[in-house]
Amino acid sequence: MGKEVKDMAAKTYSATELAKELGISPKVLRAYLRKEHSRSLEAKNTTWVIPTKVAQASRKAFAKNKAGSK
């Protein structure tokens, strides 16, 4: 069981994958990530690798975009 929990915590997402789940454009998601979840200078101009914690924060931030949400 401990390994399963560890594996789930290690899950990462691409900007395209998470944006599709959220129902938004990857461009909009990346703009949000730049503003709210900065990353190192070395990561500039590289593919976004979004950890679970940041994905959860993004889900909360864009929850209003889901159908049926207020």
mmCIF file of the N, C-alpha and C atoms, coordinates in Angstrom:
data_MODEL
# 
_entry.id   MODEL 
# 
loop_
_atom_site.group_PDB 
_atom_site.id 
_atom_site.type_symbol 
_atom_site.label_atom_id 
_atom_site.label_alt_id 
_atom_site.label_comp_id 
_atom_site.label_asym_id 
_atom_site.label_entity_id 
_atom_site.label_seq_id 
_atom_site.pdbx_PDB_ins_code 
_atom_site.Cartn_x 
_atom_site.Cartn_y 
_atom_site.Cartn_z 
_atom_site.occupancy 
_atom_site.B_iso_or_equiv 
_atom_site.pdbx_formal_charge 
_atom_site.auth_seq_id 
_atom_site.auth_comp_id 
_atom_site.auth_asym_id 
_atom_site.auth_atom_id 
_atom_site.pdbx_PDB_model_num 
ATOM 1   N N  . MET A 1 1  ? 0.818   -1.193 0.000   1.00 0.00 ? 1  MET A N  1 
ATOM 2   C CA . MET A 1 1  ? 0.000   0.000  0.000   1.00 0.00 ? 1  MET A CA 1 
ATOM 3   C C  . MET A 1 1  ? 0.864   1.260  0.000   1.00 0.00 ? 1  MET A C  1 
ATOM 4   N N  . GLY A 1 2  ? 1.957   1.268  0.732   1.00 0.00 ? 2  GLY A N  1 
ATOM 5   C CA . GLY A 1 2  ? 2.829   2.432  0.782   1.00 0.00 ? 2  GLY A CA 1 
ATOM 6   C C  . GLY A 1 2  ? 3.364   2.807  -0.589  1.00 0.00 ? 2  GLY A C  1 
ATOM 7   N N  . LYS A 1 3  ? 3.706   1.812  -1.393  1.00 0.00 ? 3  LYS A N  1 
ATOM 8   C CA . LYS A 1 3  ? 4.219   2.074  -2.739  1.00 0.00 ? 3  LYS A CA 1 
ATOM 9   C C  . LYS A 1 3  ? 3.159   2.712  -3.622  1.00 0.00 ? 3  LYS A C  1 
ATOM 10  N N  . GLU A 1 4  ? 1.905   2.273  -3.503  1.00 0.00 ? 4  GLU A N  1 
ATOM 11  C CA . GLU A 1 4  ? 0.819   2.854  -4.292  1.00 0.00 ? 4  GLU A CA 1 
ATOM 12  C C  . GLU A 1 4  ? 0.654   4.330  -3.982  1.00 0.00 ? 4  GLU A C  1 
ATOM 13  N N  . VAL A 1 5  ? 0.676   4.672  -2.706  1.00 0.00 ? 5  VAL A N  1 
ATOM 14  C CA . VAL A 1 5  ? 0.540   6.071  -2.301  1.00 0.00 ? 5  VAL A CA 1 
ATOM 15  C C  . VAL A 1 5  ? 1.700   6.886  -2.851  1.00 0.00 ? 5  VAL A C  1 
ATOM 16  N N  . LYS A 1 6  ? 2.899   6.337  -2.763  1.00 0.00 ? 6  LYS A N  1 
ATOM 17  C CA . LYS A 1 6  ? 4.076   7.025  -3.273  1.00 0.00 ? 6  LYS A CA 1 
ATOM 18  C C  . LYS A 1 6  ? 3.973   7.230  -4.783  1.00 0.00 ? 6  LYS A C  1 
ATOM 19  N N  . ASP A 1 7  ? 3.519   6.227  -5.522  1.00 0.00 ? 7  ASP A N  1 
ATOM 20  C CA . ASP A 1 7  ? 3.375   6.329  -6.967  1.00 0.00 ? 7  ASP A CA 1 
ATOM 21  C C  . ASP A 1 7  ? 2.341   7.376  -7.348  1.00 0.00 ? 7  ASP A C  1 
ATOM 22  N N  . MET A 1 8  ? 1.252   7.448  -6.608  1.00 0.00 ? 8  MET A N  1 
ATOM 23  C CA . MET A 1 8  ? 0.214   8.433  -6.900  1.00 0.00 ? 8  MET A CA 1 
ATOM 24  C C  . MET A 1 8  ? 0.747   9.838  -6.663  1.00 0.00 ? 8  MET A C  1 
ATOM 25  N N  . ALA A 1 9  ? 1.548   10.033 -5.632  1.00 0.00 ? 9  ALA A N  1 
ATOM 26  C CA . ALA A 1 9  ? 2.097   11.342 -5.322  1.00 0.00 ? 9  ALA A CA 1 
ATOM 27  C C  . ALA A 1 9  ? 3.099   11.780 -6.384  1.00 0.00 ? 9  ALA A C  1 
ATOM 28  N N  . ALA A 1 10 ? 3.706   10.838 -7.070  1.00 0.00 ? 10 ALA A N  1 
ATOM 29  C CA . ALA A 1 10 ? 4.718   11.146 -8.066  1.00 0.00 ? 10 ALA A CA 1 
ATOM 30  C C  . ALA A 1 10 ? 4.120   11.432 -9.444  1.00 0.00 ? 10 ALA A C  1 
ATOM 31  N N  . LYS A 1 11 ? 2.807   11.345 -9.600  1.00 0.00 ? 11 LYS A N  1 
ATOM 32  C CA . LYS A 1 11 ? 2.160   11.564 -10.892 1.00 0.00 ? 11 LYS A CA 1 
ATOM 33  C C  . LYS A 1 11 ? 2.425   12.980 -11.378 1.00 0.00 ? 11 LYS A C  1 
ATOM 34  N N  . THR A 1 12 ? 2.716   13.107 -12.644 1.00 0.00 ? 12 THR A N  1 
ATOM 35  C CA . THR A 1 12 ? 2.888   14.424 -13.261 1.00 0.00 ? 12 THR A CA 1 
ATOM 36  C C  . THR A 1 12 ? 1.985   14.526 -14.479 1.00 0.00 ? 12 THR A C  1 
ATOM 37  N N  . TYR A 1 13 ? 1.771   15.748 -14.929 1.00 0.00 ? 13 TYR A N  1 
ATOM 38  C CA . TYR A 1 13 ? 0.892   16.024 -16.057 1.00 0.00 ? 13 TYR A CA 1 
ATOM 39  C C  . TYR A 1 13 ? 1.597   16.946 -17.039 1.00 0.00 ? 13 TYR A C  1 
ATOM 40  N N  . SER A 1 14 ? 1.236   16.827 -18.293 1.00 0.00 ? 14 SER A N  1 
ATOM 41  C CA . SER A 1 14 ? 1.689   17.802 -19.283 1.00 0.00 ? 14 SER A CA 1 
ATOM 42  C C  . SER A 1 14 ? 0.660   18.932 -19.303 1.00 0.00 ? 14 SER A C  1 
ATOM 43  N N  . ALA A 1 15 ? 1.045   20.079 -19.815 1.00 0.00 ? 15 ALA A N  1 
ATOM 44  C CA . ALA A 1 15 ? 0.106   21.201 -19.904 1.00 0.00 ? 15 ALA A CA 1 
ATOM 45  C C  . ALA A 1 15 ? -1.076  20.836 -20.798 1.00 0.00 ? 15 ALA A C  1 
ATOM 46  N N  . THR A 1 16 ? -0.831  20.123 -21.870 1.00 0.00 ? 16 THR A N  1 
ATOM 47  C CA . THR A 1 16 ? -1.894  19.728 -22.794 1.00 0.00 ? 16 THR A CA 1 
ATOM 48  C C  . THR A 1 16 ? -2.876  18.777 -22.118 1.00 0.00 ? 16 THR A C  1 
ATOM 49  N N  . GLU A 1 17 ? -2.347  17.794 -21.407 1.00 0.00 ? 17 GLU A N  1 
ATOM 50  C CA . GLU A 1 17 ? -3.175  16.807 -20.726 1.00 0.00 ? 17 GLU A CA 1 
ATOM 51  C C  . GLU A 1 17 ? -4.053  17.467 -19.650 1.00 0.00 ? 17 GLU A C  1 
ATOM 52  N N  . LEU A 1 18 ? -3.456  18.307 -18.813 1.00 0.00 ? 18 LEU A N  1 
ATOM 53  C CA . LEU A 1 18 ? -4.206  18.948 -17.738 1.00 0.00 ? 18 LEU A CA 1 
ATOM 54  C C  . LEU A 1 18 ? -5.201  19.964 -18.295 1.00 0.00 ? 18 LEU A C  1 
ATOM 55  N N  . ALA A 1 19 ? -4.818  20.712 -19.306 1.00 0.00 ? 19 ALA A N  1 
ATOM 56  C CA . ALA A 1 19 ? -5.722  21.693 -19.910 1.00 0.00 ? 19 ALA A CA 1 
ATOM 57  C C  . ALA A 1 19 ? -6.954  21.000 -20.496 1.00 0.00 ? 19 ALA A C  1 
ATOM 58  N N  . LYS A 1 20 ? -6.761  19.862 -21.135 1.00 0.00 ? 20 LYS A N  1 
ATOM 59  C CA . LYS A 1 20 ? -7.885  19.111 -21.692 1.00 0.00 ? 20 LYS A CA 1 
ATOM 60  C C  . LYS A 1 20 ? -8.840  18.691 -20.576 1.00 0.00 ? 20 LYS A C  1 
ATOM 61  N N  . GLU A 1 21 ? -8.274  18.194 -19.477 1.00 0.00 ? 21 GLU A N  1 
ATOM 62  C CA . GLU A 1 21 ? -9.093  17.798 -18.324 1.00 0.00 ? 21 GLU A CA 1 
ATOM 63  C C  . GLU A 1 21 ? -9.884  18.986 -17.781 1.00 0.00 ? 21 GLU A C  1 
ATOM 64  N N  . LEU A 1 22 ? -9.259  20.170 -17.766 1.00 0.00 ? 22 LEU A N  1 
ATOM 65  C CA . LEU A 1 22 ? -9.895  21.365 -17.210 1.00 0.00 ? 22 LEU A CA 1 
ATOM 66  C C  . LEU A 1 22 ? -10.848 22.053 -18.195 1.00 0.00 ? 22 LEU A C  1 
ATOM 67  N N  . GLY A 1 23 ? -10.770 21.668 -19.457 1.00 0.00 ? 23 GLY A N  1 
ATOM 68  C CA . GLY A 1 23 ? -11.630 22.276 -20.469 1.00 0.00 ? 23 GLY A CA 1 
ATOM 69  C C  . GLY A 1 23 ? -11.170 23.666 -20.877 1.00 0.00 ? 23 GLY A C  1 
ATOM 70  N N  . ILE A 1 24 ? -9.854  23.879 -20.848 1.00 0.00 ? 24 ILE A N  1 
ATOM 71  C CA . ILE A 1 24 ? -9.281  25.165 -21.239 1.00 0.00 ? 24 ILE A CA 1 
ATOM 72  C C  . ILE A 1 24 ? -8.154  24.944 -22.234 1.00 0.00 ? 24 ILE A C  1 
ATOM 73  N N  . SER A 1 25 ? -7.674  26.024 -22.804 1.00 0.00 ? 25 SER A N  1 
ATOM 74  C CA . SER A 1 25 ? -6.554  25.969 -23.738 1.00 0.00 ? 25 SER A CA 1 
ATOM 75  C C  . SER A 1 25 ? -5.247  25.756 -22.971 1.00 0.00 ? 25 SER A C  1 
ATOM 76  N N  . PRO A 1 26 ? -4.332  24.972 -23.514 1.00 0.00 ? 26 PRO A N  1 
ATOM 77  C CA . PRO A 1 26 ? -3.025  24.826 -22.870 1.00 0.00 ? 26 PRO A CA 1 
ATOM 78  C C  . PRO A 1 26 ? -2.322  26.177 -22.696 1.00 0.00 ? 26 PRO A C  1 
ATOM 79  N N  . LYS A 1 27 ? -2.560  27.087 -23.620 1.00 0.00 ? 27 LYS A N  1 
ATOM 80  C CA . LYS A 1 27 ? -1.963  28.428 -23.538 1.00 0.00 ? 27 LYS A CA 1 
ATOM 81  C C  . LYS A 1 27 ? -2.459  29.172 -22.294 1.00 0.00 ? 27 LYS A C  1 
ATOM 82  N N  . VAL A 1 28 ? -3.756  29.050 -22.014 1.00 0.00 ? 28 VAL A N  1 
ATOM 83  C CA . VAL A 1 28 ? -4.338  29.683 -20.822 1.00 0.00 ? 28 VAL A CA 1 
ATOM 84  C C  . VAL A 1 28 ? -3.756  29.046 -19.562 1.00 0.00 ? 28 VAL A C  1 
ATOM 85  N N  . LEU A 1 29 ? -3.634  27.733 -19.555 1.00 0.00 ? 29 LEU A N  1 
ATOM 86  C CA . LEU A 1 29 ? -3.075  27.038 -18.400 1.00 0.00 ? 29 LEU A CA 1 
ATOM 87  C C  . LEU A 1 29 ? -1.633  27.466 -18.164 1.00 0.00 ? 29 LEU A C  1 
ATOM 88  N N  . ARG A 1 30 ? -0.831  27.523 -19.217 1.00 0.00 ? 30 ARG A N  1 
ATOM 89  C CA . ARG A 1 30 ? 0.572   27.923 -19.054 1.00 0.00 ? 30 ARG A CA 1 
ATOM 90  C C  . ARG A 1 30 ? 0.690   29.355 -18.534 1.00 0.00 ? 30 ARG A C  1 
ATOM 91  N N  . ALA A 1 31 ? -0.176  30.245 -18.977 1.00 0.00 ? 31 ALA A N  1 
ATOM 92  C CA . ALA A 1 31 ? -0.164  31.624 -18.466 1.00 0.00 ? 31 ALA A CA 1 
ATOM 93  C C  . ALA A 1 31 ? -0.469  31.639 -16.968 1.00 0.00 ? 31 ALA A C  1 
ATOM 94  N N  . TYR A 1 32 ? -1.459  30.846 -16.558 1.00 0.00 ? 32 TYR A N  1 
ATOM 95  C CA . TYR A 1 32 ? -1.791  30.728 -15.137 1.00 0.00 ? 32 TYR A CA 1 
ATOM 96  C C  . TYR A 1 32 ? -0.597  30.176 -14.356 1.00 0.00 ? 32 TYR A C  1 
ATOM 97  N N  . LEU A 1 33 ? 0.025   29.124 -14.883 1.00 0.00 ? 33 LEU A N  1 
ATOM 98  C CA . LEU A 1 33 ? 1.161   28.504 -14.197 1.00 0.00 ? 33 LEU A CA 1 
ATOM 99  C C  . LEU A 1 33 ? 2.330   29.482 -14.051 1.00 0.00 ? 33 LEU A C  1 
ATOM 100 N N  . ARG A 1 34 ? 2.597   30.271 -15.078 1.00 0.00 ? 34 ARG A N  1 
ATOM 101 C CA . ARG A 1 34 ? 3.680   31.255 -15.000 1.00 0.00 ? 34 ARG A CA 1 
ATOM 102 C C  . ARG A 1 34 ? 3.410   32.267 -13.902 1.00 0.00 ? 34 ARG A C  1 
ATOM 103 N N  . LYS A 1 35 ? 2.164   32.677 -13.772 1.00 0.00 ? 35 LYS A N  1 
ATOM 104 C CA . LYS A 1 35 ? 1.783   33.698 -12.794 1.00 0.00 ? 35 LYS A CA 1 
ATOM 105 C C  . LYS A 1 35 ? 1.746   33.143 -11.369 1.00 0.00 ? 35 LYS A C  1 
ATOM 106 N N  . GLU A 1 36 ? 1.173   31.967 -11.192 1.00 0.00 ? 36 GLU A N  1 
ATOM 107 C CA . GLU A 1 36 ? 0.915   31.424 -9.858  1.00 0.00 ? 36 GLU A CA 1 
ATOM 108 C C  . GLU A 1 36 ? 1.913   30.379 -9.374  1.00 0.00 ? 36 GLU A C  1 
ATOM 109 N N  . HIS A 1 37 ? 2.611   29.735 -10.280 1.00 0.00 ? 37 HIS A N  1 
ATOM 110 C CA . HIS A 1 37 ? 3.514   28.631 -9.901  1.00 0.00 ? 37 HIS A CA 1 
ATOM 111 C C  . HIS A 1 37 ? 4.810   28.757 -10.697 1.00 0.00 ? 37 HIS A C  1 
ATOM 112 N N  . SER A 1 38 ? 5.625   29.710 -10.304 1.00 0.00 ? 38 SER A N  1 
ATOM 113 C CA . SER A 1 38 ? 6.858   29.955 -11.043 1.00 0.00 ? 38 SER A CA 1 
ATOM 114 C C  . SER A 1 38 ? 7.766   28.724 -11.003 1.00 0.00 ? 38 SER A C  1 
ATOM 115 N N  . ARG A 1 39 ? 8.640   28.663 -11.959 1.00 0.00 ? 39 ARG A N  1 
ATOM 116 C CA . ARG A 1 39 ? 9.606   27.570 -12.012 1.00 0.00 ? 39 ARG A CA 1 
ATOM 117 C C  . ARG A 1 39 ? 10.988  28.157 -12.253 1.00 0.00 ? 39 ARG A C  1 
ATOM 118 N N  . SER A 1 40 ? 11.999  27.347 -12.153 1.00 0.00 ? 40 SER A N  1 
ATOM 119 C CA . SER A 1 40 ? 13.378  27.831 -12.251 1.00 0.00 ? 40 SER A CA 1 
ATOM 120 C C  . SER A 1 40 ? 13.688  28.391 -13.637 1.00 0.00 ? 40 SER A C  1 
ATOM 121 N N  . LEU A 1 41 ? 14.686  29.235 -13.692 1.00 0.00 ? 41 LEU A N  1 
ATOM 122 C CA . LEU A 1 41 ? 15.106  29.811 -14.973 1.00 0.00 ? 41 LEU A CA 1 
ATOM 123 C C  . LEU A 1 41 ? 15.570  28.732 -15.947 1.00 0.00 ? 41 LEU A C  1 
ATOM 124 N N  . GLU A 1 42 ? 16.140  27.658 -15.414 1.00 0.00 ? 42 GLU A N  1 
ATOM 125 C CA . GLU A 1 42 ? 16.610  26.567 -16.274 1.00 0.00 ? 42 GLU A CA 1 
ATOM 126 C C  . GLU A 1 42 ? 15.454  25.890 -17.009 1.00 0.00 ? 42 GLU A C  1 
ATOM 127 N N  . ALA A 1 43 ? 14.255  25.995 -16.449 1.00 0.00 ? 43 ALA A N  1 
ATOM 128 C CA . ALA A 1 43 ? 13.089  25.354 -17.056 1.00 0.00 ? 43 ALA A CA 1 
ATOM 129 C C  . ALA A 1 43 ? 12.473  26.187 -18.177 1.00 0.00 ? 43 ALA A C  1 
ATOM 130 N N  . LYS A 1 44 ? 12.913  27.436 -18.320 1.00 0.00 ? 44 LYS A N  1 
ATOM 131 C CA . LYS A 1 44 ? 12.375  28.296 -19.364 1.00 0.00 ? 44 LYS A CA 1 
ATOM 132 C C  . LYS A 1 44 ? 12.586  27.662 -20.740 1.00 0.00 ? 44 LYS A C  1 
ATOM 133 N N  . ASN A 1 45 ? 11.560  27.749 -21.574 1.00 0.00 ? 45 ASN A N  1 
ATOM 134 C CA . ASN A 1 45 ? 11.581  27.199 -22.939 1.00 0.00 ? 45 ASN A CA 1 
ATOM 135 C C  . ASN A 1 45 ? 11.683  25.680 -22.977 1.00 0.00 ? 45 ASN A C  1 
ATOM 136 N N  . THR A 1 46 ? 11.196  25.033 -21.916 1.00 0.00 ? 46 THR A N  1 
ATOM 137 C CA . THR A 1 46 ? 11.137  23.571 -21.900 1.00 0.00 ? 46 THR A CA 1 
ATOM 138 C C  . THR A 1 46 ? 9.688   23.148 -21.664 1.00 0.00 ? 46 THR A C  1 
ATOM 139 N N  . THR A 1 47 ? 9.421   21.886 -21.884 1.00 0.00 ? 47 THR A N  1 
ATOM 140 C CA . THR A 1 47 ? 8.085   21.331 -21.680 1.00 0.00 ? 47 THR A CA 1 
ATOM 141 C C  . THR A 1 47 ? 7.713   21.406 -20.207 1.00 0.00 ? 47 THR A C  1 
ATOM 142 N N  . TRP A 1 48 ? 6.470   21.814 -19.941 1.00 0.00 ? 48 TRP A N  1 
ATOM 143 C CA . TRP A 1 48 ? 5.974   21.848 -18.569 1.00 0.00 ? 48 TRP A CA 1 
ATOM 144 C C  . TRP A 1 48 ? 5.756   20.432 -18.065 1.00 0.00 ? 48 TRP A C  1 
ATOM 145 N N  . VAL A 1 49 ? 6.260   20.152 -16.866 1.00 0.00 ? 49 VAL A N  1 
ATOM 146 C CA . VAL A 1 49 ? 5.994   18.907 -16.156 1.00 0.00 ? 49 VAL A CA 1 
ATOM 147 C C  . VAL A 1 49 ? 5.320   19.343 -14.859 1.00 0.00 ? 49 VAL A C  1 
ATOM 148 N N  . ILE A 1 50 ? 4.020   19.109 -14.780 1.00 0.00 ? 50 ILE A N  1 
ATOM 149 C CA . ILE A 1 50 ? 3.209   19.649 -13.695 1.00 0.00 ? 50 ILE A CA 1 
ATOM 150 C C  . ILE A 1 50 ? 3.008   18.578 -12.623 1.00 0.00 ? 50 ILE A C  1 
ATOM 151 N N  . PRO A 1 51 ? 3.519   18.823 -11.411 1.00 0.00 ? 51 PRO A N  1 
ATOM 152 C CA . PRO A 1 51 ? 3.343   17.841 -10.332 1.00 0.00 ? 51 PRO A CA 1 
ATOM 153 C C  . PRO A 1 51 ? 1.904   17.826 -9.819  1.00 0.00 ? 51 PRO A C  1 
ATOM 154 N N  . THR A 1 52 ? 1.544   16.795 -9.096  1.00 0.00 ? 52 THR A N  1 
ATOM 155 C CA . THR A 1 52 ? 0.187   16.607 -8.593  1.00 0.00 ? 52 THR A CA 1 
ATOM 156 C C  . THR A 1 52 ? -0.300  17.803 -7.789  1.00 0.00 ? 52 THR A C  1 
ATOM 157 N N  . LYS A 1 53 ? 0.542   18.334 -6.922  1.00 0.00 ? 53 LYS A N  1 
ATOM 158 C CA . LYS A 1 53 ? 0.139   19.455 -6.062  1.00 0.00 ? 53 LYS A CA 1 
ATOM 159 C C  . LYS A 1 53 ? -0.263  20.684 -6.897  1.00 0.00 ? 53 LYS A C  1 
ATOM 160 N N  . VAL A 1 54 ? 0.490   20.985 -7.921  1.00 0.00 ? 54 VAL A N  1 
ATOM 161 C CA . VAL A 1 54 ? 0.183   22.123 -8.788  1.00 0.00 ? 54 VAL A CA 1 
ATOM 162 C C  . VAL A 1 54 ? -1.060  21.814 -9.635  1.00 0.00 ? 54 VAL A C  1 
ATOM 163 N N  . ALA A 1 55 ? -1.205  20.570 -10.061 1.00 0.00 ? 55 ALA A N  1 
ATOM 164 C CA . ALA A 1 55 ? -2.399  20.165 -10.822 1.00 0.00 ? 55 ALA A CA 1 
ATOM 165 C C  . ALA A 1 55 ? -3.653  20.353 -9.973  1.00 0.00 ? 55 ALA A C  1 
ATOM 166 N N  . GLN A 1 56 ? -3.576  19.997 -8.688  1.00 0.00 ? 56 GLN A N  1 
ATOM 167 C CA . GLN A 1 56 ? -4.723  20.166 -7.798  1.00 0.00 ? 56 GLN A CA 1 
ATOM 168 C C  . GLN A 1 56 ? -5.067  21.645 -7.631  1.00 0.00 ? 56 GLN A C  1 
ATOM 169 N N  . ALA A 1 57 ? -4.067  22.492 -7.476  1.00 0.00 ? 57 ALA A N  1 
ATOM 170 C CA . ALA A 1 57 ? -4.300  23.934 -7.359  1.00 0.00 ? 57 ALA A CA 1 
ATOM 171 C C  . ALA A 1 57 ? -4.917  24.475 -8.652  1.00 0.00 ? 57 ALA A C  1 
ATOM 172 N N  . SER A 1 58 ? -4.478  23.964 -9.784  1.00 0.00 ? 58 SER A N  1 
ATOM 173 C CA . SER A 1 58 ? -5.028  24.385 -11.077 1.00 0.00 ? 58 SER A CA 1 
ATOM 174 C C  . SER A 1 58 ? -6.481  23.962 -11.208 1.00 0.00 ? 58 SER A C  1 
ATOM 175 N N  . ARG A 1 59 ? -6.794  22.774 -10.741 1.00 0.00 ? 59 ARG A N  1 
ATOM 176 C CA . ARG A 1 59 ? -8.186  22.304 -10.779 1.00 0.00 ? 59 ARG A CA 1 
ATOM 177 C C  . ARG A 1 59 ? -9.088  23.221 -9.970  1.00 0.00 ? 59 ARG A C  1 
ATOM 178 N N  . LYS A 1 60 ? -8.617  23.636 -8.801  1.00 0.00 ? 60 LYS A N  1 
ATOM 179 C CA . LYS A 1 60 ? -9.400  24.559 -7.969  1.00 0.00 ? 60 LYS A CA 1 
ATOM 180 C C  . LYS A 1 60 ? -9.561  25.902 -8.658  1.00 0.00 ? 60 LYS A C  1 
ATOM 181 N N  . ALA A 1 61 ? -8.488  26.406 -9.247  1.00 0.00 ? 61 ALA A N  1 
ATOM 182 C CA . ALA A 1 61 ? -8.513  27.713 -9.890  1.00 0.00 ? 61 ALA A CA 1 
ATOM 183 C C  . ALA A 1 61 ? -9.453  27.745 -11.095 1.00 0.00 ? 61 ALA A C  1 
ATOM 184 N N  . PHE A 1 62 ? -9.555  26.635 -11.797 1.00 0.00 ? 62 PHE A N  1 
ATOM 185 C CA . PHE A 1 62 ? -10.393 26.586 -12.997 1.00 0.00 ? 62 PHE A CA 1 
ATOM 186 C C  . PHE A 1 62 ? -11.681 25.802 -12.793 1.00 0.00 ? 62 PHE A C  1 
ATOM 187 N N  . ALA A 1 63 ? -12.057 25.538 -11.565 1.00 0.00 ? 63 ALA A N  1 
ATOM 188 C CA . ALA A 1 63 ? -13.268 24.759 -11.266 1.00 0.00 ? 63 ALA A CA 1 
ATOM 189 C C  . ALA A 1 63 ? -14.511 25.427 -11.842 1.00 0.00 ? 63 ALA A C  1 
ATOM 190 N N  . LYS A 1 64 ? -14.522 26.743 -11.897 1.00 0.00 ? 64 LYS A N  1 
ATOM 191 C CA . LYS A 1 64 ? -15.685 27.457 -12.423 1.00 0.00 ? 64 LYS A CA 1 
ATOM 192 C C  . LYS A 1 64 ? -15.909 27.195 -13.909 1.00 0.00 ? 64 LYS A C  1 
ATOM 193 N N  . ASN A 1 65 ? -14.889 26.697 -14.604 1.00 0.00 ? 65 ASN A N  1 
ATOM 194 C CA . ASN A 1 65 ? -15.016 26.404 -16.029 1.00 0.00 ? 65 ASN A CA 1 
ATOM 195 C C  . ASN A 1 65 ? -15.750 25.097 -16.311 1.00 0.00 ? 65 ASN A C  1 
ATOM 196 N N  . LYS A 1 66 ? -15.892 24.265 -15.285 1.00 0.00 ? 66 LYS A N  1 
ATOM 197 C CA . LYS A 1 66 ? -16.569 22.988 -15.458 1.00 0.00 ? 66 LYS A CA 1 
ATOM 198 C C  . LYS A 1 66 ? -18.069 23.204 -15.662 1.00 0.00 ? 66 LYS A C  1 
ATOM 199 N N  . ALA A 1 67 ? -18.676 22.421 -16.492 1.00 0.00 ? 67 ALA A N  1 
ATOM 200 C CA . ALA A 1 67 ? -20.114 22.508 -16.737 1.00 0.00 ? 67 ALA A CA 1 
ATOM 201 C C  . ALA A 1 67 ? -20.869 22.265 -15.439 1.00 0.00 ? 67 ALA A C  1 
ATOM 202 N N  . GLY A 1 68 ? -21.860 23.093 -15.190 1.00 0.00 ? 68 GLY A N  1 
ATOM 203 C CA . GLY A 1 68 ? -22.675 22.950 -13.997 1.00 0.00 ? 68 GLY A CA 1 
ATOM 204 C C  . GLY A 1 68 ? -22.133 23.683 -12.797 1.00 0.00 ? 68 GLY A C  1 
ATOM 205 N N  . SER A 1 69 ? -20.936 24.262 -12.905 1.00 0.00 ? 69 SER A N  1 
ATOM 206 C CA . SER A 1 69 ? -20.371 25.019 -11.786 1.00 0.00 ? 69 SER A CA 1 
ATOM 207 C C  . SER A 1 69 ? -20.890 26.443 -11.822 1.00 0.00 ? 69 SER A C  1 
ATOM 208 N N  . LYS A 1 70 ? -20.892 27.046 -10.670 1.00 0.00 ? 70 LYS A N  1 
ATOM 209 C CA . LYS A 1 70 ? -21.332 28.453 -10.585 1.00 0.00 ? 70 LYS A CA 1 
ATOM 210 C C  . LYS A 1 70 ? -20.151 29.370 -10.548 1.00 0.00 ? 70 LYS A C  1 
# 
